[in-house]
Amino acid sequence: MGLQAWKAWLILMIFTLGTSIVSPLLPIYQHIFHLSKGSTVLIFAIYTLAVIPSMLLLGQLSDQLGRKRVIWPAMAALTTASILLGSAISPVTLYLGRLIQGLALGAFLGTCTAYVVDLAPPQAKALAAMLAAVSFRLGFGLGPGLAGAMAQYLPHPLSLPFLFHIFLMALGMIILHRTPETIANRQFRGISVSIGIPASQKAPFFLFIAPSAFILTVLDSTVLSLAPLFIVEILGYRNLAVIGLVSFLVLGAGGLSQIPAASVPPKKSIVLGLLWGTTSLYLFFLAARLQNVAFIVIASALIGAAAGLIVKGGVTLCSLIVPIQERGRLLSSFYTACYLGMLVPLGTGYLADRIGLFKAMLALCLTLTAIALILSLGTSRLVPCSLPEIKDSLKTQQP
């Protein structure tokens, strides 16, 4: 893939590793700051309020100003967030740190992905794009996995994981300094918000692709935010390394499942992911009812793998159903739909404060099942089944 592209890929991994460190630490925050379930989940979900506008507004700047001019401040902001989170003295500090993480991630994610592909030689650009997509979820998963192990077996559980990430970010900045800029003509042309969905593709996007993206993140974030509460409060199992393992499996499995599914048609990949993911969520619920940590670990891996299939199918469809000049904006819309799904577990957490965690989870399972069936058996018909059909459909909308 080329040394420079691997450097950019490593920066991508280091950055994403730091964005989910808080997940296995949620039970500690809940105990120390006497938080309700809803307030605890809010620590995890609040950065969505920043990542969505940041992605829509700041992500486009790298095409105008250059990749590194966006990556540098994003890395500085994430490092600042790690300093705040690692020295948190109140819930307000946690919320502020997570908001800064969201701003940094929204600016960084698409930019660094493009940077990896930019730096790859022509014959390796497809490989670079695939590795970048896989590394998102692997990096997101490694962060809580390492944080859980460090919090369980090393001193200073609320600060050491963030100090470790700050150290990695310093290395990442050194690496970034030694990589070249890939945008030759840099000129600021203004910021605009435009989804850019052709009229012929609005129905497939809004009735199938976007709702599927929304559900995949509901599945992910439900496990990432509620699994620690299940494991600690219901099962009385206080090993933070296990909580970190659950988070790693959810996100890491979602990266790895995309590799063997590379040849699966995109619509089939999404439908399979929807049905597989909602079924696995029932297994997660049953595992909590049976008070079986092993089942929770297995269910988390299955949910993560299913979410990976939906990501793979959604990104492929968004890349094919519009002309190349519309592709970036449509992919941004897809990721925006994904991040909106992170708000659902927040509502589930506050509902759990009123009716109990099990009843809230069961209500979520039933609701997602109904939506998944509607998407799989109904609105999926709006999308062609195979890649040749999708490409033929695209030709008909081009002048």
N, C-alpha and C positions, 0 to 999 in steps of 0.2 A: 504493500500500500504506500510505501515511501516514508522515510524517517520523519519529515515535517508533518505529514498527516497523522502519524502515530503520536507525535507530540501534542497536536491539537486534541486528539482522542483522549490522551491522558489528562489533559486539562478538563475535558468534559466529564470524565470519571471523577476527578478530584472535586469538582464543583458540585455535581449532583450528590455525591456521597454525604455532603453536609446538610442537605435540605430536609432529611427525615430523621435526624438524630434524636429528636424529641420524643418519637413514638414510644420506645421502651421505657422512657423516663416519666411518662404520664402518671403512673401510680405514685411515684415519689412526689411529684408536683401536687397531686391531689391531696396527699397526706400532709405535706408541709404547709400548704396554703389553705387547707380546709375547703377545697373546691367541690362543687356539685358535679354530677356526671356531665351535665350540659356545659358547664364552665371548663371542665377538663378537656372535653372534646373540642371546645372552642380554641384551645391552644393549638391543636393540630390543624383545624380547618380555617382559621382566620386569615392565613396568608393567601387564601383564594381571593380575598377582597382586594389584594394588591397585585396578584400575578395576572389576573385577567386584563385589567386596563394596561398594565405594563407590557403584556404581550402584544396587545393590539396597537399600542402607541409607540413603544420604544423598540420593539423587535425590528421594525422596518428601517431604523436608523443606520444599521450596519451596511445596507445597500448604498447609502449616501455618504456616510462618513468614514466607512472602513470597518472591517471586522474587529480589529484590535481596539479601536477607539470606543467600542461598545463593551467589549469583553473586559477591558481594564476596570472601568468604574463598577461593572457588575461584580467582579471578583472582590473589589474593595468593599462594596456594600455587603456582600455575603460574609466577608471576614468581620466586618463591624457587627453584623447580626450574631455571629458565633461568639463574639466578645460579650455582647449583651446577654445572650442566653446562658453562657457559661458563668456569668456573674449575677444572675437574676436574684433580686431581693424581694420581688413582689410579682403578682400575676400581670401587672401593667408592663413590667419589663419583659416578661415572656411574650405578651401580645405584641409589643413594639418590635421585638426581635423577629417574630414570625412575619410581621408585615414587611419589614425590610428584606427578609428572605424572599418574600413574594415578588417585590419590586425587582430584586436582583435576578431571580429565576426567569421572570417574564422577558427581561431584556436579553438574557444570556442564551436561553435554550435554543431558539431558532438560529441565532447568530453563530453559536459555536458549532452547531450541526452543519451549517453552510460552510464554516471555516474548515472543518474536517474534509468535506467533499472538495472544496476549493483546492486544498493542498495535495490531494491525491492525484496521481497521474491519470491520464484519460482512461486507460484500460482498467483502472481500479476504482473508479468513482462509484460504481454500483455496490462494490464491496464496502467502500467507505460509508455509504449511506446506510447500508444494513447494519454495520458495526456501530454506527452512531445511534441508530434506533434501539438496538439491543442494549447498548451501554447506558441509555437513560434509566431503564428499569434496573439494571444491575447496579449502577451507581446509587440509585435511590434505595436499593435493598441492602447494599453493603453498609451504608451509614448506620441504620438502626441495628443491623446485625453486630457490627463492631461495638457500637455504643452499649448494647445490652450486655455483651461479654465484659467490657471494661467496667461498666457500672456494677456488675455482680462480683467481679473478682479483684478489682483494683480499688484503691482509695479514691476519695473525692468523686463520687459517681455523677454529680451534677455539673462538674467543671472539666474533669479530665477528658471526656469525649470531645468536647468543644475545643479544648487546647490542642488535642491531636489534630483536629480538622484545621485549626489555624496554622499549625505547622505545615500541613499538606498544602494549604493555600499559598503559603510563602514559596514552597517549591514550585507550585503551579505558576506563580508569577514570574519566577526565574525562567521557567521553560517558555512562557509566553514571550518574554523579552527576547528570546533566541529564535523565535519563529517569524517568518516574513509576513507582511501585509499582502492581501490578495486583491484588494480593490484599488485599481490604479487611479481612476478619476473620482476623487472624493469631493463632493459638493453638496451642501445642505439644500434640499429642495422643499422642506416643510413636512409637517406630519399631518396625516389624515387617517380617519377610520373608515374602512370600506371592506365589507365582507366579500363582495365580488362573486356572487353566485348567478350564473346565467339563468334566464327564465325557464329554460327547458330542464334544468337540474334542481330547481328549488324544491319540488315535491320529493324526489329521492333523498335530498339532503336533510330537509326539515322533518320528514316523516319516517326516515329510516336511519340514515347515517348519524345525524346529530343525537337522536334519542339513544342510539346504541352506544355512542361515545359517552353520553351522560351516565348510562347504566354501568359501563365498565369502571368508571371512577367511583360510583356509589359502592360497587363491590369491593374495590381496592380499599377505599378510605374507611369503609365500615369495619373491615378487619383491622386496619392499622390503628384506628382510634378506639374501637370498642373491645378488641381482643385483650389489651392490657387490663381493662376493667373486669372482663370475664375471668381471666386467669387469676387475678389477685383477689377480687371481691367474692366471686362465686366459688372458685376452686380453692382459694386460700393458698395458691402456689406462688411464691414470691421470688422465684428465680428470674432475675431480669435478663439473663442470657437466653432463656427460653422465649421470653417476650420479644427479644431482639431477633431470635431465629424465626419466629412467626412473621415478623415484618420483612425479614430478608427473603423468606420463601414467597410471600405475596408478590413482591416486586421482582425478585430475581427470576422466579419461575415464569413471570410474564415476559421477561426478556428472552429466556431460553426457548420457550414454546414457539416463538416466531420462526426459529431456525428450521425445525422439521416441517413446519406448516408453510414453507416458502412456496410450494407448488399448489397449495389449496386455493381454489378460486376465491376472490375476496368476499363475495356475498355469502358463500358457504362458510367461510371462516368466521364471519360476524355471527351468523345464525348459530353455528356450533358453539361459539363462545358465549352467546346469550343463554342458551339452554344449559350448557355445561356450568356456567357461572352461577345461575340462579339455583340449580340443583345442588351445587356445592355449598351454597349459602345455607341451605337446609341442613346439610351435614355439619356445618359449623355450629348452627343453632342446636342440633341434636347432641353434638359433642359437649357443648356447654351444659345442656340438661343432664347428660350422663356423667358430668364432671370428669371428663377424660381428656387430659392434656394432649396425649398422642393423637387423638382424633382431631383436636383443634389444629395441631401442626399439619396434619394431612389435608384437612379441609382448606387451610390457608394456602397451601401449595397449589391445590386444585383451582381455587378461586383466582389466584395469580396467573396460572397458566391460561385459564379461560379469558381473563382480561387481556392477556397478550394476543390471543387470537383476534379479539375485537379490534385492538390497536392495529394489528397487521392488516386486517381487512379494510378498516376505515381509511388508513393512510394510503393504501393502494387505490381504493376507489376515488378518493379526493385527488389523487395524482393523475387519474385517467379520465374522469368524466368531464374535465374542463380542458381547454387549450393551455399550453405551457405558460402563457402570459398571465393566466388566472390562478395558477396552481398555488403560489405562495399564500395568497389571501384566503383561499379556500381551506388550506391546511391550518392556517391560523384560526379560522372559524371552528374547525374540527377540534383543535386543542382547547379552544375556549369552552366548547360544549363539554369536553372532558372535565375541565376544572370546575365547572358549575356543579358537577356531581358531588364535589367534596362538601357542599353545603348540606346535603341530605343527612349524613351521619350526625351533623350538629343538631338538626331537628330531632333525630332519633334519640340523641343523648338527653335533650331537654324533656322529651316525651317519657323517657325512662325514669326521670326524676318524679314523674306523676303517676305512672301506671306500672312501673317496674321494668327492669332490663329485659326480661324474657318476653313479656307481652309486646314491648316496643320492637324487639327484634323480629318477633313473629309477624307483626303488622308490616314491617319492612319486607320480609320474605314474600308474603302474600301479594303485596303491591308490585314488587319487582317481577314476580312470576306472571302476573296478569299483563304487565307491559311487555315482557319478553315474548309472551305468546302472541300478542297483537303484532309486534314487530316481525317475528319469525314467520307467522302464518299469514299475515296480512300485508303490511306495507313493504315487506321485502320484495314483493312482486314488482315494485316500481323500478327495481334495479336489475339489469341484465345478469344472467347467471355466470357467464364465462368471460374471460378476457377478450377473445375475438369479438363477442357481441358488444362489449363496452367500447372497444376501439371503433367498431363500425358505427355505433351510436355517436361517438365523438366526431367522426368524419362528417356526419349529416348536419352538425351544428356549426361547422367551420365554413367560411365564405369560399 
